[in-house]
Amino acid sequence: MKKHFPGKRISFAYESGPTGYGLHDRLLEAGYPCLVVASSMIPVARGSRVKTNRLDSKKIAEGLRGGQLKGIRVPSSNYRALRHLTQLRNTFVRQCAANKCRIKALLLVENLKFPEAPPGSHWSKAVLHRIEMLERLS
């Protein structure tokens, strides 16, 4: 930016999306102000339904120049890392529950009874060992 616009005051803005906040972080580190804008907060002319990257970027640039844009709060990198970790854990918990259902369904299809277990220990090591033994018997 310094090469192409020497001595100019430069600000950046972009539409929030699935790519995260890495660009925001890098621009701030380089010393440039950056605004992350929610797509619903970008001013749009009435009846304008055409949506292209070129038109969107022009709207963002005009809104930034006119002071019409309001940025969203960008969470800290530590918060983002913890949120990502929590989301991953939730995904793994759901996948684990789905796999348990698949195992029970397979046993049902094969007309095999799920091993008896006391309440709260349906997936203990002992039960898993008995399920493995069922597999070897069939």
N, CA, C and O atoms as a GROMACS GRO file, in nm:
protein
  552
    1MET      N    1   0.082  -0.117   0.000
    1MET     CA    2   0.000   0.000   0.000
    1MET      C    3   0.087   0.125   0.000
    1MET      O    4   0.055   0.224  -0.065
    2LYS      N    5   0.198   0.120   0.073
    2LYS     CA    6   0.287   0.237   0.080
    2LYS      C    7   0.351   0.263  -0.056
    2LYS      O    8   0.380   0.378  -0.090
    3LYS      N    9   0.372   0.158  -0.134
    3LYS     CA   10   0.433   0.172  -0.266
    3LYS      C   11   0.337   0.240  -0.364
    3LYS      O   12   0.377   0.328  -0.440
    4HIS      N   13   0.210   0.199  -0.360
    4HIS     CA   14   0.114   0.250  -0.457
    4HIS      C   15   0.044   0.378  -0.411
    4HIS      O   16  -0.003   0.456  -0.495
    5PHE      N   17   0.037   0.401  -0.281
    5PHE     CA   18  -0.031   0.520  -0.228
    5PHE      C   19   0.056   0.589  -0.125
    5PHE      O   20   0.018   0.598  -0.008
    6PRO      N   21   0.174   0.639  -0.164
    6PRO     CA   22   0.264   0.701  -0.067
    6PRO      C   23   0.202   0.828  -0.008
    6PRO      O   24   0.147   0.911  -0.079
    7GLY      N   25   0.213   0.840   0.124
    7GLY     CA   26   0.165   0.959   0.193
    7GLY      C   27   0.015   0.968   0.208
    7GLY      O   28  -0.035   1.068   0.260
    8LYS      N   29  -0.059   0.869   0.166
    8LYS     CA   30  -0.206   0.871   0.176
    8LYS      C   31  -0.251   0.800   0.303
    8LYS      O   32  -0.186   0.707   0.351
    9ARG      N   33  -0.363   0.847   0.356
    9ARG     CA   34  -0.423   0.781   0.471
    9ARG      C   35  -0.512   0.668   0.417
    9ARG      O   36  -0.603   0.692   0.338
   10ILE      N   37  -0.484   0.546   0.460
   10ILE     CA   38  -0.553   0.429   0.405
   10ILE      C   39  -0.628   0.357   0.517
   10ILE      O   40  -0.575   0.335   0.626
   11SER      N   41  -0.752   0.321   0.488
   11SER     CA   42  -0.834   0.241   0.579
   11SER      C   43  -0.889   0.123   0.501
   11SER      O   44  -0.906   0.129   0.380
   12PHE      N   45  -0.915   0.015   0.573
   12PHE     CA   46  -0.969  -0.105   0.510
   12PHE      C   47  -1.101  -0.142   0.574
   12PHE      O   48  -1.124  -0.116   0.692
   13ALA      N   49  -1.186  -0.203   0.495
   13ALA     CA   50  -1.312  -0.258   0.546
   13ALA      C   51  -1.345  -0.380   0.462
   13ALA      O   52  -1.321  -0.382   0.341
   14TYR      N   53  -1.400  -0.481   0.526
   14TYR     CA   54  -1.445  -0.597   0.451
   14TYR      C   55  -1.564  -0.659   0.520
   14TYR      O   56  -1.587  -0.640   0.639
   15GLU      N   57  -1.639  -0.735   0.442
   15GLU     CA   58  -1.760  -0.799   0.490
   15GLU      C   59  -1.724  -0.923   0.571
   15GLU      O   60  -1.641  -1.004   0.529
   16SER      N   61  -1.786  -0.937   0.687
   16SER     CA   62  -1.759  -1.054   0.768
   16SER      C   63  -1.808  -1.179   0.694
   16SER      O   64  -1.903  -1.173   0.615
   17GLY      N   65  -1.742  -1.288   0.720
   17GLY     CA   66  -1.779  -1.410   0.649
   17GLY      C   67  -1.710  -1.530   0.710
   17GLY      O   68  -1.660  -1.523   0.822
   18PRO      N   69  -1.708  -1.641   0.637
   18PRO     CA   70  -1.655  -1.766   0.691
   18PRO      C   71  -1.503  -1.771   0.701
   18PRO      O   72  -1.448  -1.865   0.759
   19THR      N   73  -1.434  -1.670   0.645
   19THR     CA   74  -1.287  -1.676   0.646
   19THR      C   75  -1.228  -1.631   0.778
   19THR      O   76  -1.107  -1.646   0.798
   20GLY      N   77  -1.306  -1.578   0.868
   20GLY     CA   78  -1.257  -1.541   0.999
   20GLY      C   79  -1.198  -1.402   1.003
   20GLY      O   80  -1.228  -1.317   0.920
   21TYR      N   81  -1.112  -1.381   1.102
   21TYR     CA   82  -1.060  -1.247   1.129
   21TYR      C   83  -0.910  -1.236   1.105
   21TYR      O   84  -0.847  -1.141   1.151
   22GLY      N   85  -0.852  -1.331   1.035
   22GLY     CA   86  -0.708  -1.328   1.010
   22GLY      C   87  -0.664  -1.205   0.932
   22GLY      O   88  -0.562  -1.144   0.965
   23LEU      N   89  -0.740  -1.166   0.831
   23LEU     CA   90  -0.708  -1.047   0.752
   23LEU      C   91  -0.711  -0.923   0.841
   23LEU      O   92  -0.623  -0.838   0.833
   24HIS      N   93  -0.812  -0.913   0.926
   24HIS     CA   94  -0.824  -0.801   1.020
   24HIS      C   95  -0.700  -0.793   1.108
   24HIS      O   96  -0.642  -0.685   1.126
   25ASP      N   97  -0.659  -0.906   1.164
   25ASP     CA   98  -0.541  -0.909   1.251
   25ASP      C   99  -0.416  -0.864   1.178
   25ASP      O  100  -0.338  -0.786   1.231
   26ARG      N  101  -0.396  -0.915   1.056
   26ARG     CA  102  -0.275  -0.879   0.980
   26ARG      C  103  -0.273  -0.732   0.942
   26ARG      O  104  -0.167  -0.669   0.944
   27LEU      N  105  -0.387  -0.676   0.907
   27LEU     CA  106  -0.392  -0.534   0.872
   27LEU      C  107  -0.364  -0.446   0.993
   27LEU      O  108  -0.293  -0.346   0.982
   28LEU      N  109  -0.418  -0.484   1.109
   28LEU     CA  110  -0.390  -0.407   1.230
   28LEU      C  111  -0.242  -0.416   1.266
   28LEU      O  112  -0.182  -0.316   1.307
   29GLU      N  113  -0.182  -0.533   1.252
   29GLU     CA  114  -0.039  -0.550   1.280
   29GLU      C  115   0.046  -0.464   1.189
   29GLU      O  116   0.151  -0.414   1.229
   30ALA      N  117  -0.001  -0.446   1.064
   30ALA     CA  118   0.073  -0.363   0.968
   30ALA      C  119   0.050  -0.214   0.992
   30ALA      O  120   0.111  -0.130   0.927
   31GLY      N  121  -0.039  -0.181   1.086
   31GLY     CA  122  -0.061  -0.042   1.120
   31GLY      C  123  -0.174   0.026   1.046
   31GLY      O  124  -0.183   0.149   1.047
   32TYR      N  125  -0.261  -0.051   0.981
   32TYR     CA  126  -0.373   0.007   0.906
   32TYR      C  127  -0.502  -0.012   0.985
   32TYR      O  128  -0.524  -0.119   1.043
   33PRO      N  129  -0.588   0.090   0.988
   33PRO     CA  130  -0.719   0.069   1.050
   33PRO      C  131  -0.804  -0.023   0.963
   33PRO      O  132  -0.802  -0.015   0.840
   34CYS      N  133  -0.879  -0.110   1.027
   34CYS     CA  134  -0.960  -0.207   0.953
   34CYS      C  135  -1.094  -0.223   1.021
   34CYS      O  136  -1.102  -0.232   1.144
   35LEU      N  137  -1.199  -0.226   0.942
   35LEU     CA  138  -1.334  -0.241   0.991
   35LEU      C  139  -1.393  -0.368   0.932
   35LEU      O  140  -1.390  -0.389   0.811
   36VAL      N  141  -1.446  -0.454   1.018
   36VAL     CA  142  -1.517  -0.573   0.972
   36VAL      C  143  -1.665  -0.541   0.983
   36VAL      O  144  -1.714  -0.507   1.091
   37VAL      N  145  -1.737  -0.553   0.872
   37VAL     CA  146  -1.875  -0.508   0.864
   37VAL      C  147  -1.968  -0.627   0.841
   37VAL      O  148  -1.941  -0.714   0.759
   38ALA      N  149  -2.078  -0.628   0.915
   38ALA     CA  150  -2.181  -0.730   0.891
   38ALA      C  151  -2.251  -0.698   0.760
   38ALA      O  152  -2.277  -0.582   0.731
   39SER      N  153  -2.280  -0.798   0.680
   39SER     CA  154  -2.340  -0.776   0.548
   39SER      C  155  -2.475  -0.705   0.559
   39SER      O  156  -2.513  -0.630   0.469
   40SER      N  157  -2.546  -0.727   0.668
   40SER     CA  158  -2.676  -0.662   0.685
   40SER      C  159  -2.663  -0.514   0.716
   40SER      O  160  -2.762  -0.440   0.708
   41MET      N  161  -2.543  -0.468   0.751
   41MET     CA  162  -2.523  -0.328   0.787
   41MET      C  163  -2.463  -0.245   0.673
   41MET      O  164  -2.434  -0.127   0.691
   42ILE      N  165  -2.445  -0.305   0.557
   42ILE     CA  166  -2.392  -0.232   0.442
   42ILE      C  167  -2.508  -0.165   0.371
   42ILE      O  168  -2.603  -0.232   0.329
   43PRO      N  169  -2.503  -0.031   0.357
   43PRO     CA  170  -2.614   0.038   0.291
   43PRO      C  171  -2.632  -0.009   0.147
   43PRO      O  172  -2.535  -0.023   0.073
   44VAL      N  173  -2.758  -0.033   0.109
   44VAL     CA  174  -2.790  -0.080  -0.025
   44VAL      C  175  -2.904   0.006  -0.080
   44VAL      O  176  -2.999   0.037  -0.008
   45ALA      N  177  -2.894   0.044  -0.207
   45ALA     CA  178  -3.000   0.121  -0.269
   45ALA      C  179  -3.125   0.035  -0.282
   45ALA      O  180  -3.116  -0.086  -0.305
   46ARG      N  181  -3.241   0.096  -0.266
   46ARG     CA  182  -3.367   0.022  -0.278
   46ARG      C  183  -3.379  -0.040  -0.416
   46ARG      O  184  -3.343   0.021  -0.517
   47GLY      N  185  -3.430  -0.161  -0.419
   47GLY     CA  186  -3.451  -0.230  -0.546
   47GLY      C  187  -3.324  -0.290  -0.605
   47GLY      O  188  -3.330  -0.356  -0.708
   48SER      N  189  -3.210  -0.268  -0.542
   48SER     CA  190  -3.084  -0.322  -0.592
   48SER      C  191  -3.073  -0.468  -0.548
   48SER      O  192  -3.051  -0.497  -0.430
   49ARG      N  193  -3.088  -0.559  -0.643
   49ARG     CA  194  -3.082  -0.702  -0.610
   49ARG      C  195  -2.959  -0.770  -0.668
   49ARG      O  196  -2.931  -0.885  -0.636
   50VAL      N  197  -2.888  -0.699  -0.753
   50VAL     CA  198  -2.769  -0.758  -0.814
   50VAL      C  199  -2.659  -0.763  -0.709
   50VAL      O  200  -2.630  -0.663  -0.643
   51LYS      N  201  -2.598  -0.879  -0.693
   51LYS     CA  202  -2.495  -0.897  -0.592
   51LYS      C  203  -2.374  -0.962  -0.656
   51LYS      O  204  -2.375  -1.081  -0.690
   52THR      N  205  -2.269  -0.883  -0.672
   52THR     CA  206  -2.142  -0.936  -0.722
   52THR      C  207  -2.032  -0.885  -0.630
   52THR      O  208  -2.052  -0.788  -0.557
   53ASN      N  209  -1.918  -0.949  -0.632
   53ASN     CA  210  -1.806  -0.905  -0.548
   53ASN      C  211  -1.764  -0.763  -0.583
   53ASN      O  212  -1.733  -0.684  -0.493
   54ARG      N  213  -1.762  -0.731  -0.711
   54ARG     CA  214  -1.721  -0.597  -0.754
   54ARG      C  215  -1.816  -0.491  -0.700
   54ARG      O  216  -1.773  -0.389  -0.647
   55LEU      N  217  -1.947  -0.516  -0.714
   55LEU     CA  218  -2.046  -0.420  -0.664
   55LEU      C  219  -2.043  -0.411  -0.511
   55LEU      O  220  -2.055  -0.303  -0.453
   56ASP      N  221  -2.028  -0.527  -0.446
   56ASP     CA  222  -2.022  -0.527  -0.299
   56ASP      C  223  -1.902  -0.448  -0.249
   56ASP      O  224  -1.915  -0.369  -0.156
   57SER      N  225  -1.787  -0.468  -0.311
   57SER     CA  226  -1.668  -0.396  -0.267
   57SER      C  227  -1.681  -0.246  -0.291
   57SER      O  228  -1.631  -0.166  -0.213
   58LYS      N  229  -1.749  -0.210  -0.398
   58LYS     CA  230  -1.772  -0.068  -0.425
   58LYS      C  231  -1.862  -0.007  -0.318
   58LYS      O  232  -1.837   0.104  -0.271
   59LYS      N  233  -1.967  -0.080  -0.280
   59LYS     CA  234  -2.058  -0.032  -0.175
   59LYS      C  235  -1.985  -0.016  -0.043
   59LYS      O  236  -2.007   0.080   0.030
   60ILE      N  237  -1.898  -0.111  -0.012
   60ILE     CA  238  -1.822  -0.104   0.113
   60ILE      C  239  -1.727   0.016   0.110
   60ILE      O  240  -1.717   0.089   0.208
   61ALA      N  241  -1.659   0.036  -0.002
   61ALA     CA  242  -1.566   0.149  -0.014
   61ALA      C  243  -1.638   0.282  -0.001
   61ALA      O  244  -1.591   0.372   0.068
   62GLU      N  245  -1.754   0.295  -0.066
   62GLU     CA  246  -1.831   0.419  -0.058
   62GLU      C  247  -1.884   0.441   0.083
   62GLU      O  248  -1.883   0.554   0.133
   63GLY      N  249  -1.930   0.334   0.148
   63GLY     CA  250  -1.978   0.346   0.285
   63GLY      C  251  -1.867   0.382   0.382
   63GLY      O  252  -1.889   0.458   0.475
   64LEU      N  253  -1.747   0.328   0.361
   64LEU     CA  254  -1.633   0.360   0.445
   64LEU      C  255  -1.593   0.506   0.428
   64LEU      O  256  -1.568   0.577   0.526
   65ARG      N  257  -1.587   0.550   0.304
   65ARG     CA  258  -1.550   0.689   0.275
   65ARG      C  259  -1.652   0.786   0.335
   65ARG      O  260  -1.614   0.892   0.386
   66GLY      N  261  -1.780   0.751   0.329
   66GLY     CA  262  -1.885   0.839   0.379
   66GLY      C  263  -1.911   0.825   0.529
   66GLY      O  264  -1.995   0.896   0.584
   67GLY      N  265  -1.841   0.735   0.595
   67GLY     CA  266  -1.861   0.716   0.739
   67GLY      C  267  -1.993   0.649   0.773
   67GLY      O  268  -2.042   0.665   0.885
   68GLN      N  269  -2.051   0.574   0.680
   68GLN     CA  270  -2.180   0.510   0.700
   68GLN      C  271  -2.170   0.369   0.757
   68GLN      O  272  -2.270   0.309   0.795
   69LEU      N  273  -2.050   0.316   0.763
   69LEU     CA  274  -2.034   0.178   0.807
   69LEU      C  275  -2.008   0.171   0.957
   69LEU      O  276  -1.936   0.254   1.014
   70LYS      N  277  -2.067   0.071   1.018
   70LYS     CA  278  -2.042   0.044   1.159
   70LYS      C  279  -1.986  -0.098   1.168
   70LYS      O  280  -2.050  -0.193   1.123
   71GLY      N  281  -1.869  -0.110   1.224
   71GLY     CA  282  -1.805  -0.241   1.232
   71GLY      C  283  -1.859  -0.326   1.344
   71GLY      O  284  -1.920  -0.276   1.439
   72ILE      N  285  -1.836  -0.455   1.332
   72ILE     CA  286  -1.874  -0.548   1.438
   72ILE      C  287  -1.756  -0.559   1.536
   72ILE      O  288  -1.643  -0.523   1.504
   73ARG      N  289  -1.786  -0.609   1.654
   73ARG     CA  290  -1.679  -0.630   1.752
   73ARG      C  291  -1.601  -0.755   1.711
   73ARG      O  292  -1.658  -0.863   1.693
   74VAL      N  293  -1.472  -0.739   1.696
   74VAL     CA  294  -1.387  -0.852   1.659
   74VAL      C  295  -1.334  -0.915   1.788
   74VAL      O  296  -1.264  -0.848   1.864
   75PRO      N  297  -1.367  -1.041   1.813
   75PRO     CA  298  -1.321  -1.104   1.936
   75PRO      C  299  -1.169  -1.122   1.938
   75PRO      O  300  -1.105  -1.131   1.833
   76SER      N  301  -1.114  -1.127   2.058
   76SER     CA  302  -0.969  -1.145   2.071
   76SER      C  303  -0.929  -1.282   2.018
   76SER      O  304  -1.012  -1.372   2.006
   77SER      N  305  -0.803  -1.297   1.986
   77SER     CA  306  -0.755  -1.424   1.930
   77SER      C  307  -0.769  -1.537   2.033
   77SER      O  308  -0.798  -1.651   1.996
   78ASN      N  309  -0.749  -1.506   2.162
   78ASN     CA  310  -0.766  -1.609   2.265
   78ASN      C  311  -0.911  -1.655   2.273
   78ASN      O  312  -0.938  -1.775   2.284
   79TYR      N  313  -1.003  -1.561   2.266
   79TYR     CA  314  -1.145  -1.597   2.270
   79TYR      C  315  -1.182  -1.681   2.148
   79TYR      O  316  -1.255  -1.779   2.160
   80ARG      N  317  -1.131  -1.642   2.030
   80ARG     CA  318  -1.160  -1.718   1.909
   80ARG      C  319  -1.107  -1.859   1.918
   80ARG      O  320  -1.172  -1.953   1.873
   81ALA      N  321  -0.987  -1.875   1.977
   81ALA     CA  322  -0.928  -2.009   1.991
   81ALA      C  323  -1.012  -2.094   2.086
   81ALA      O  324  -1.036  -2.212   2.058
   82LEU      N  325  -1.057  -2.036   2.196
   82LEU     CA  326  -1.141  -2.111   2.290
   82LEU      C  327  -1.275  -2.147   2.228
   82LEU      O  328  -1.325  -2.257   2.248
   83ARG      N  329  -1.334  -2.055   2.151
   83ARG     CA  330  -1.461  -2.083   2.085
   83ARG      C  331  -1.444  -2.196   1.984
   83ARG      O  332  -1.529  -2.284   1.973
   84HIS      N  333  -1.333  -2.194   1.910
   84HIS     CA  334  -1.306  -2.300   1.813
   84HIS      C  335  -1.291  -2.435   1.884
   84HIS      O  336  -1.343  -2.536   1.838
   85LEU      N  337  -1.218  -2.435   1.994
   85LEU     CA  338  -1.199  -2.558   2.071
   85LEU      C  339  -1.332  -2.612   2.122
   85LEU      O  340  -1.356  -2.733   2.117
   86THR      N  341  -1.418  -2.524   2.171
   86THR     CA  342  -1.549  -2.564   2.220
   86THR      C  343  -1.634  -2.622   2.108
   86THR      O  344  -1.702  -2.723   2.126
   87GLN      N  345  -1.630  -2.558   1.991
   87GLN     CA  346  -1.707  -2.608   1.877
   87GLN      C  347  -1.657  -2.745   1.833
   87GLN      O  348  -1.736  -2.832   1.799
   88LEU      N  349  -1.526  -2.764   1.833
   88LEU     CA  350  -1.470  -2.895   1.797
   88LEU      C  351  -1.515  -3.003   1.896
   88LEU      O  352  -1.553  -3.113   1.856
   89ARG      N  353  -1.510  -2.969   2.025
   89ARG     CA  354  -1.553  -3.066   2.126
   89ARG      C  355  -1.699  -3.103   2.105
   89ARG      O  356  -1.735  -3.221   2.110
   90ASN      N  357  -1.784  -3.004   2.081
   90ASN     CA  358  -1.926  -3.032   2.058
   90ASN      C  359  -1.945  -3.121   1.935
   90ASN      O  360  -2.030  -3.211   1.936
   91THR      N  361  -1.867  -3.097   1.831
   91THR     CA  362  -1.875  -3.180   1.710
   91THR      C  363  -1.837  -3.324   1.742
   91THR      O  364  -1.904  -3.418   1.700
   92PHE      N  365  -1.728  -3.342   1.818
   92PHE     CA  366  -1.684  -3.478   1.851
   92PHE      C  367  -1.785  -3.549   1.941
   92PHE      O  368  -1.806  -3.670   1.926
   93VAL      N  369  -1.847  -3.477   2.033
   93VAL     CA  370  -1.948  -3.538   2.120
   93VAL      C  371  -2.067  -3.585   2.037
   93VAL      O  372  -2.117  -3.696   2.058
   94ARG      N  373  -2.112  -3.502   1.943
   94ARG     CA  374  -2.224  -3.542   1.856
   94ARG      C  375  -2.187  -3.662   1.770
   94ARG      O  376  -2.268  -3.753   1.753
   95GLN      N  377  -2.064  -3.664   1.717
   95GLN     CA  378  -2.020  -3.776   1.634
   95GLN      C  379  -2.011  -3.904   1.717
   95GLN      O  380  -2.046  -4.012   1.669
   96CYS      N  381  -1.964  -3.891   1.840
   96CYS     CA  382  -1.954  -4.008   1.928
   96CYS      C  383  -2.092  -4.065   1.956
   96CYS      O  384  -2.111  -4.187   1.951
   97ALA      N  385  -2.189  -3.979   1.984
   97ALA     CA  386  -2.327  -4.025   2.008
   97ALA      C  387  -2.383  -4.091   1.883
   97ALA      O  388  -2.451  -4.194   1.892
   98ALA      N  389  -2.357  -4.034   1.766
   98ALA     CA  390  -2.407  -4.092   1.641
   98ALA      C  391  -2.343  -4.229   1.616
   98ALA      O  392  -2.410  -4.322   1.570
   99ASN      N  393  -2.214  -4.242   1.647
   99ASN     CA  394  -2.147  -4.372   1.629
   99ASN      C  395  -2.203  -4.478   1.723
   99ASN      O  396  -2.216  -4.595   1.685
  100LYS      N  397  -2.236  -4.438   1.845
  100LYS     CA  398  -2.297  -4.533   1.938
  100LYS      C  399  -2.432  -4.580   1.886
  100LYS      O  400  -2.465  -4.698   1.897
  101CYS      N  401  -2.509  -4.489   1.829
  101CYS     CA  402  -2.638  -4.526   1.770
  101CYS      C  403  -2.618  -4.622   1.652
  101CYS      O  404  -2.695  -4.716   1.635
  102ARG      N  405  -2.515  -4.598   1.573
  102ARG     CA  406  -2.486  -4.686   1.459
  102ARG      C  407  -2.451  -4.826   1.506
  102ARG      O  408  -2.494  -4.925   1.448
  103ILE      N  409  -2.371  -4.835   1.613
  103ILE     CA  410  -2.331  -4.966   1.666
  103ILE      C  411  -2.455  -5.041   1.715
  103ILE      O  412  -2.472  -5.159   1.687
  104LYS      N  413  -2.541  -4.969   1.790
  104LYS     CA  414  -2.663  -5.034   1.841
  104LYS      C  415  -2.753  -5.078   1.725
  104LYS      O  416  -2.813  -5.186   1.730
  105ALA      N  417  -2.763  -4.995   1.622
  105ALA     CA  418  -2.847  -5.031   1.507
  105ALA      C  419  -2.790  -5.151   1.434
  105ALA      O  420  -2.865  -5.239   1.392
  106LEU      N  421  -2.658  -5.157   1.420
  106LEU     CA  422  -2.595  -5.272   1.353
  106LEU      C  423  -2.619  -5.400   1.432
  106LEU      O  424  -2.648  -5.505   1.374
  107LEU      N  425  -2.607  -5.390   1.564
  107LEU     CA  426  -2.635  -5.508   1.647
  107LEU      C  427  -2.780  -5.553   1.630
  107LEU      O  428  -2.808  -5.672   1.624
  108LEU      N  429  -2.870  -5.456   1.622
  108LEU     CA  430  -3.011  -5.488   1.603
  108LEU      C  431  -3.035  -5.555   1.468
  108LEU      O  432  -3.110  -5.652   1.460
  109VAL      N  433  -2.973  -5.504   1.363
  109VAL     CA  434  -2.988  -5.562   1.229
  109VAL      C  435  -2.934  -5.705   1.227
  109VAL      O  436  -2.991  -5.792   1.162
  110GLU      N  437  -2.826  -5.726   1.297
  110GLU     CA  438  -2.763  -5.859   1.300
  110GLU      C  439  -2.828  -5.951   1.403
  110GLU      O  440  -2.784  -6.064   1.425
  111ASN      N  441  -2.934  -5.901   1.467
  111ASN     CA  442  -3.008  -5.978   1.568
  111ASN      C  443  -2.919  -6.018   1.685
  111ASN      O  444  -2.930  -6.128   1.738
  112LEU      N  445  -2.831  -5.926   1.725
  112LEU     CA  446  -2.743  -5.948   1.840
  112LEU      C  447  -2.787  -5.854   1.951
  112LEU      O  448  -2.817  -5.737   1.928
  113LYS      N  449  -2.791  -5.906   2.071
  113LYS     CA  450  -2.836  -5.826   2.185
  113LYS      C  451  -2.720  -5.740   2.236
  113LYS      O  452  -2.607  -5.787   2.247
  114PHE      N  453  -2.752  -5.616   2.268
  114PHE     CA  454  -2.650  -5.527   2.327
  114PHE      C  455  -2.614  -5.583   2.464
  114PHE      O  456  -2.704  -5.618   2.541
  115PRO      N  457  -2.486  -5.592   2.498
  115PRO     CA  458  -2.445  -5.650   2.626
  115PRO      C  459  -2.510  -5.580   2.746
  115PRO      O  460  -2.523  -5.457   2.748
  116GLU      N  461  -2.550  -5.658   2.844
  116GLU     CA  462  -2.609  -5.602   2.967
  116GLU      C  463  -2.503  -5.522   3.042
  116GLU      O  464  -2.385  -5.556   3.045
  117ALA      N  465  -2.551  -5.413   3.101
  117ALA     CA  466  -2.460  -5.329   3.180
  117ALA      C  467  -2.543  -5.254   3.284
  117ALA      O  468  -2.660  -5.223   3.260
  118PRO      N  469  -2.482  -5.226   3.398
  118PRO     CA  470  -2.553  -5.147   3.499
  118PRO      C  471  -2.579  -5.006   3.446
  118PRO      O  472  -2.508  -4.959   3.357
  119PRO      N  473  -2.680  -4.938   3.499
  119PRO     CA  474  -2.710  -4.802   3.452
  119PRO      C  475  -2.587  -4.711   3.461
  119PRO      O  476  -2.513  -4.713   3.559
  120GLY      N  477  -2.568  -4.633   3.357
  120GLY     CA  478  -2.456  -4.539   3.354
  120GLY      C  479  -2.325  -4.597   3.303
  120GLY      O  480  -2.226  -4.525   3.292
  121SER      N  481  -2.323  -4.727   3.272
  121SER     CA  482  -2.198  -4.786   3.224
  121SER      C  483  -2.221  -4.862   3.093
  121SER      O  484  -2.156  -4.963   3.067
  122HIS      N  485  -2.312  -4.812   3.011
  122HIS     CA  486  -2.344  -4.881   2.885
  122HIS      C  487  -2.228  -4.884   2.788
  122HIS      O  488  -2.223  -4.970   2.700
  123TRP      N  489  -2.133  -4.792   2.802
  123TRP     CA  490  -2.021  -4.790   2.710
  123TRP      C  491  -1.888  -4.802   2.785
  123TRP      O  492  -1.788  -4.742   2.746
  124SER      N  493  -1.888  -4.880   2.891
  124SER     CA  494  -1.766  -4.902   2.968
  124SER      C  495  -1.671  -4.992   2.889
  124SER      O  496  -1.708  -5.048   2.785
  125LYS      N  497  -1.549  -5.006   2.939
  125LYS     CA  498  -1.451  -5.092   2.872
  125LYS      C  499  -1.499  -5.237   2.867
  125LYS      O  500  -1.476  -5.308   2.769
  126ALA      N  501  -1.566  -5.279   2.972
  126ALA     CA  502  -1.614  -5.417   2.977
  126ALA      C  503  -1.719  -5.440   2.868
  126ALA      O  504  -1.717  -5.543   2.800
  127VAL      N  505  -1.810  -5.345   2.851
  127VAL     CA  506  -1.914  -5.358   2.748
  127VAL      C  507  -1.850  -5.354   2.610
  127VAL      O  508  -1.886  -5.434   2.523
  128LEU      N  509  -1.756  -5.263   2.589
  128LEU     CA  510  -1.688  -5.257   2.459
  128LEU      C  511  -1.615  -5.388   2.429
  128LEU      O  512  -1.612  -5.433   2.315
  129HIS      N  513  -1.556  -5.447   2.532
  129HIS     CA  514  -1.488  -5.576   2.513
  129HIS      C  515  -1.589  -5.684   2.472
  129HIS      O  516  -1.560  -5.766   2.385
  130ARG      N  517  -1.707  -5.685   2.536
  130ARG     CA  518  -1.810  -5.784   2.500
  130ARG      C  519  -1.859  -5.762   2.357
  130ARG      O  520  -1.887  -5.859   2.286
  131ILE      N  521  -1.869  -5.636   2.315
  131ILE     CA  522  -1.911  -5.609   2.176
  131ILE      C  523  -1.805  -5.659   2.079
  131ILE      O  524  -1.839  -5.714   1.974
  132GLU      N  525  -1.678  -5.641   2.113
  132GLU     CA  526  -1.570  -5.694   2.028
  132GLU      C  527  -1.578  -5.846   2.022
  132GLU      O  528  -1.555  -5.904   1.916
  133MET      N  529  -1.612  -5.910   2.132
  133MET     CA  530  -1.624  -6.056   2.133
  133MET      C  531  -1.741  -6.100   2.046
  133MET      O  532  -1.733  -6.204   1.981
  134LEU      N  533  -1.850  -6.021   2.044
  134LEU     CA  534  -1.963  -6.052   1.956
  134LEU      C  535  -1.920  -6.048   1.810
  134LEU      O  536  -1.962  -6.131   1.730
  135GLU      N  537  -1.835  -5.951   1.777
  135GLU     CA  538  -1.786  -5.936   1.640
  135GLU      C  539  -1.703  -6.058   1.599
  135GLU      O  540  -1.711  -6.105   1.485
  136ARG      N  541  -1.623  -6.107   1.693
  136ARG     CA  542  -1.536  -6.221   1.661
  136ARG      C  543  -1.618  -6.351   1.647
  136ARG      O  544  -1.580  -6.441   1.572
  137LEU      N  545  -1.728  -6.358   1.718
  137LEU     CA  546  -1.811  -6.478   1.711
  137LEU      C  547  -1.889  -6.488   1.580
  137LEU      O  548  -1.919  -6.597   1.532
  138SER      N  549  -1.922  -6.372   1.523
  138SER     CA  550  -2.006  -6.375   1.403
  138SER      C  551  -1.928  -6.395   1.277
  138SER      O  552  -1.987  -6.400   1.169
   0.00000   0.00000   0.00000
